[in-house]
Amino acid sequence: MTDSRSPLSHTPLSLAQGLIRCPSVTPHEGGALAYLAEILAAAGFTVERPVFSEPGTPDIENLYARLGEGPCLLFAGHTDVVPPGDASAWRHDPFGAVIEGGELFGRGAVDMKGGIASMVAAVLAFLERRGPDFGGAIAFLITGDEEGPAVNGTVKLLDWARAKGERFSHCLLGEPTNPDTLGEMIKIGRRGSLTADLTVHGMQGHVAYPHRAENPIPGLLRLAQGLLAEPLDTGTGHFDASNLAFTTMDVGNPATNVIPAEARATFNIRFNDLWTPATLAAELERRLAAAAGNDVRYSLTVRPTNSVAFLTQPDAFVEQVADAIHAETGRRPALSTTGGTSDARFIKDACPVIEFGLVGQTMHQVDERVAIADLDRLAAIVGRVLDAYFPGDAATQRQA
């Protein structure tokens, strides 16, 4: 019988249940980081809980834990979750961590408390097999601000760690990367995200006297067509083509007999590694100027962004993770850069980073849930990664 104080008493399921039962909706810590801190400290990790602040944003609690010396494999993630919405629409309490039909229900089950639980369980089992002198270091970098503004979380936690002299060799970020089945996909990069606001300036007037007004709506349509007429690019070896999508157009005009003074639009670009925010802004201005000519008066505001495109070149670490996935699932994962942004965009400045986690089909949905078998399988994959990253007589010890 396993001692309840032993690291092996913490299974992926028990850890996931413990985390889900902490109502850590951004920006509230909800007890999730305290729960992890206690478990990691008991396993010998040095654990710190820095809190970061920024005017106009909520204070955020974070966690950093490290054990060992030498090459450091970093595990990263977030314990904050999006709101559950109408709890009565859920089959079970969104923070109840109820098991039904081989699945664990709860907010954060896949995004990404389940992923953290599997990573922690794998590390604890690895330390039980190998002991504290495994030839390197393991660290956890966990934020409470990924689902929020991402201002007082990973980006500041990395700066804080760097100032303390912490250095990392590689990072595995446990975001839910698989579309349908565990083992399908590793993320080796992400597209950038840039949002801009376009305003066309006219002159208000009576519809019956259009010569005394200047209607901005035709001008806005003309400029929009100018932005969309040609693709931004055709993609690269690892990235799809960049895409520009208008997300809103508005004149704010309640009257049907008044020509409005302004027409506004907002658009977002998901861009690949052919672009930077600065080169994109320049291209937008070029296209708008060509479309406007001397007829359309407009202004463009490009919003600040911390989401830039990046790529982690496939290396031995990527192969180790892919091999571990194949060994446990029989699948060779695709190396992808699809999807939205993640905290990997910050971690990439500290070390090479890839993402692999659970199946993301139900993330942010009512009845978010994860297959218990997937929690166990993900932990087994991470265990294989650890054995490969810190070689020794790992194969013998795995069989013991």
Salt bridges, closest charged atoms under 4 A:
ASP3 OD2 - ARG5 NH2 3.01
GLU29 OE2 - ARG49 NH2 3.99
GLU48 OE2 - LYS164 NZ 3.34
GLU54 OE1 - LYS156 NZ 2.59
GLU61 OE1 - ARG49 NH2 2.59
ASP80 OD1 - HIS78 ND1 3.15
GLU100 OE2 - ARG91 NH1 2.92
GLU100 OE1 - HIS92 NE2 2.82
GLU103 OE1 - ARG369 NE 3.33
ASP111 OD1 - HIS78 NE2 3.29
ASP111 OD2 - HIS364 NE2 2.97
GLU146 OE1 - HIS78 NE2 3.31
GLU147 OE2 - HIS78 NE2 3.91
GLU147 OE2 - HIS364 NE2 3.25
ASP159 OD1 - ARG162 NH1 2.89
GLU166 OE1 - ARG66 NH1 2.93
GLU175 OE2 - HIS78 NE2 3.33
ASP197 OD1 - ARG303 NH2 2.83
GLU214 OE1 - ARG297 NH2 3.10
ASP250 OD2 - ARG264 NH2 3.67
GLU262 OE2 - HIS201 ND1 3.41
GLU262 OE1 - ARG264 NH1 3.50
GLU283 OE2 - ARG286 NH2 2.83
GLU283 OE2 - ARG287 NE 2.72
ASP295 OD2 - ARG222 NH2 3.24
ASP315 OD2 - HIS170 NE2 3.23
GLU319 OE1 - ARG332 NH2 3.06
ASP323 OD1 - ARG332 NH2 2.69
GLU328 OE2 - ARG384 NE 2.52
ASP349 OD1 - LYS348 NZ 2.88
GLU355 OE1 - ARG190 NH2 2.69
GLU368 OE1 - ARG107 NH1 2.76
ASP374 OD1 - ARG377 NH1 3.05
ASP387 OD1 - ARG129 NH2 2.84
ASP387 OD1 - ARG130 NH1 3.69
ASP387 OD2 - ARG398 NH2 2.93
